[in-house]
Amino acid sequence: MTQSKMCLVLAMASGIVCAASVPAKAAPASPQLGSVLKRAQQFRELQVTESEEVKLGTAVSERVRNRYGVVQDQGVTRYVTLVGRALVAKSSRPGLPFAFVVLDTDGVNAFAAPGGFIHITRGALGLMVNEAELAGVLAHEIEHVTEKHTIKAMQKGKMIQIGAEETLSNPGVFGRLVDKTTDLVLAGFGRNEELESDREGLALANAVGYDPRGLAGFLKRLSDRNAKSTEKQGLFASHPEMTERLTKLGDLARPMDGKVVLADRYTATISYKAKAITEVAAVEAGSAGLTGGGKSTPAPAPKKKGFGISNLIKPGGGEKKSAEVTGSGASRGVDTERNAKGGPVKTLVVVNVTAADLAQFKKQGGLK
């Protein structure tokens, strides 16, 4: 190796600048180079098995439930679960133990945690008018799970470093992973992930027989609801991103043949009414005790550029504030939907849906 090449190798590996006039045999960088290589060997890329993914999603879902509370209605949860199960059966990962949770908040939102934990808010259900719209949103969230968008984002961004000898069974490592994953789930996904979930979610809803235009119909109503907001509000935000997304959704749905809408079955079970954005009680971003008391919940991580299910408005400033509930935070630069006040009960509502139950539900609705 020439003198200049030796200098270049050492400089790249250790950050040490060496002069060309120094003979290679006298280069002082070898101890530092050895240290750099040793440190590089101490960390490995995050790898998550399916069982670890489910365990991670269980912990993240608990955080989300503690943040927003859970609607304690067996009938509503069972209905949402049946729609979700019909979709899961046609998905690319039907063996995951999917769970569907209705969050007790007026904010219009939905969150997908790894391992199959799908959360949808009472506010979102109140804004929908038929089962095809519910299926469109759930299918979109299911695709975030089946495509492992959260895990891939963690890996790509190298958001957590794991020692070469460490595993996710280490409580400290697992705790760090839960923290980071919860931040990602609440903050939403980037543009590419959202477009993929749009495309695959529409195909999934259509495969079950639902009208694939349901998702766009719901989003258009949401956009109209938030039209007077000075900041981005609601699922998938608005402004140019919403216009582009609705156009793409229309193009994707046009050649599909799903026809099932089921407005009557939806309204027979779901009686919630969505509040105007100005009437949603929100907790200031970055405040302590986001659900109105108790343990402080971390503010979501900085939002990627994109337009996702939980891409709402851009929070104003990073200043920590006391737990202040406002009628609407839009004028204050607060992400009103995501920071909406949650309910007091956090207990997961468990429903038992058998294969026979699902078969009857699909038959009654004319689903595939």
Secondary structure, 3 states (H helix, E strand, C coil): CCHHHHHHHHHHHHCCCCCCCCCHHHCCCHHHHHHHHHHHHCEECCCCCHHHHHHHHHHHHHHHHHHHCECCCHHHHHHHHHHHHHHHCCCCCCCCCCEEEEECECCCCEEEECCCEEEEEHHHHHHCCCHHHHHHHHHHHHHHHHCCHHHHHHHHHCCCCEECCCCCCCHHHHHHHHHHHHHHHHHCCCHHHHHHHHHHHHHHHHHHCECCCHHHHHHHHHHHHCCCCCCCCCCCCCHHHHHHHHHHHHHHHCCCCCCECCHHHHHHHCCCCCCCHHHCCEECCCCCCCCCCCCCCCCCCCCCCCCCCCCCCCCCCCCCCCCCEECCCHHHCCCCCCCECECCCCCCCCCCCCHHHHHHHHHHHCCC
